[in-house]
Amino acid sequence: MKHQFSQTPVNVPFVATKYRKIKTAIPAPETLEILLDLEKYESRSMHGQLPVVWDKAEGFQVFDPYGNCWIDFTSTIFLTNAGHANPRIVAGLQKILDQRLLHTYTFPSHIRAMFLKKLVEITPPQFEKAFLLSAGTEATECAVKLMRMHGQTITPAKLGVISFRGAMHGRTMGAEMLKGDPLKSAWIGYQDPNMHHLPFPYPWIAERFPDGKFDWAKHFEEDMQALKAKGLNFDNIAGFMIESYLGWGAIFYPVEYIKALVNFAKDHDCIVTFDEIQGGFGRTGKLFVYQHYGVEPDLLCLGKALSGSLPLSAVIGSKKIMDLPESGSMSSTHSANPLCCAAGLANLEAIETGNLVEESAGKGEMLHRRLNALKEKYPDRISYVFGKGLLAGIIFKNPETDEPDELFPSQVCEKAMQKGLLLVHTGRESIKIGPPLTIPDDALEEGLDVLNEAIIETIRDTK
């Protein structure tokens, strides 16, 4: 049963702490007109979030127009790693606005050159060139194109792309096909025969082997042999598309599984692409998520926290791969928009000068220590805590059946909202947490206290 957030204002206890303020019913009665207009004029596909009307967001806090203030554990879905309205980003945008340069298409601009140079300089040395786009889903589509173009330099039939079932790569046609979900991609009308899917290697697979001797490398080989049995010719694989962690639950792959995949790719002239759109730029305590696996990919898809604000995404890789398309054959109307490039440059500088990768790693230890304590406190409700750095996924279960519980986490999110904390509502059996990397330690602690209160009260109310 899916939980529907009520738009009827609820009288809740007022809150006034150092970082939170709730002084009206929630949602604020004065915001109902806005909520109703959105319901009336906007496609419902855009709806389903907590009914908080954002008026201002600064640092790690979100404000509505009527005096309420929330601690933000969402970073607007892992985008504002450097903090909402980061002063450096705001100043960079203002400079371009004052310059009166709002659009350039693919004509050269100084800010574009500066941003690209910075992006390539801060990334590992195999990433030599970048292609800029507007949205993450464009980046994954671009990566598929590059993988296949590279494959065709070897043999015309080398078009196969392998991804993982349940991964999130975007909402355009190719990205939807990468998910491997026949029901959600049924609208397309067909499935690309050169797209293949591996089952995600969930950690609980190894729980059947309590001695800890489960062989993840062998498991990968078995998964690949299963694809071969269905007719896949390994010589025709162009590349692998890997969401760096499974988005809905912040679930990481077993390291040995990924290492086996990368070794296979090297043996078969395949490109390895990591989709870092949701996790890159310090979120997990390293600059990029793939660095947790001890491997080196060929391509990265970047987005969200690349700019920390405006629509900007990228694919980065070696000159050999990135220069495969002919001049003018791969571009986008808003690629390299000067405002977006200014935001991207300022954002990268803010992450670098603020030591935000290190901040994420350190604060992440506190976050996961507290969340694992919650798991021990509510063993009948919380089955797993996943993630690294300032990224976490809490997986909930029904205490009576041990089956995944989709309703309870939604109720916790709503209760937390009423108390002044915003969590990532997935609509599944999970809650995700990802505050800005700039959040102070005591604000992080306060938010986790609120999460604990929300769980306690939701358990009480459901009884």
Number of C-alpha atoms within 10 A of each C-alpha: 7 10 15 14 14 12 17 13 16 14 13 15 12 15 17 13 10 9 18 23 19 22 17 20 17 24 24 23 14 14 19 17 10 11 16 12 10 14 13 10 8 11 9 10 6 9 12 13 13 19 20 22 18 13 11 13 19 14 22 26 24 23 21 17 14 15 12 23 26 24 26 31 25 22 28 21 18 26 27 28 37 35 26 24 17 22 16 18 27 16 15 21 21 15 14 18 13 9 9 9 13 13 16 16 15 15 9 11 16 10 21 24 13 14 22 20 15 16 21 17 12 13 14 12 10 15 21 19 18 22 20 25 25 21 20 27 25 24 28 29 20 21 29 24 18 23 28 23 19 24 23 15 11 13 13 12 16 24 22 24 24 21 23 21 19 18 24 22 28 20 15 13 13 22 21 22 25 30 23 23 15 15 7 11 19 12 9 13 7 10 16 12 10 15 18 21 21 16 13 17 20 13 12 9 12 16 11 9 11 8 8 9 8 14 12 21 17 13 16 21 14 12 16 18 14 13 16 12 9 8 9 17 13 18 17 22 25 30 27 25 25 25 26 26 22 21 18 21 23 25 23 22 20 15 16 17 18 20 18 17 19 19 12 16 19 11 10 15 18 26 26 24 27 25 29 27 31 26 29 26 30 26 33 27 27 21 22 22 24 26 14 16 16 11 14 15 19 17 25 27 30 29 29 28 31 29 26 31 23 21 22 27 28 27 29 25 26 15 13 10 19 20 14 15 13 7 8 8 8 10 15 15 12 18 23 30 27 24 24 32 29 27 30 31 24 25 29 23 18 20 23 17 9 14 14 23 22 20 21 27 21 15 21 24 15 15 23 20 12 16 22 16 11 19 19 13 12 15 14 15 23 25 18 18 22 18 22 23 24 30 28 24 26 24 25 27 22 17 15 8 9 13 12 18 20 21 19 25 30 26 22 23 25 25 21 23 24 24 26 26 28 28 27 25 23 19 19 19 23 28 25 27 25 28 33 28 32 21 23 14 13 11 17 23 16 18 25 19 13 19 23 18 16 23 21 13 16 20 14 9 9 8 6
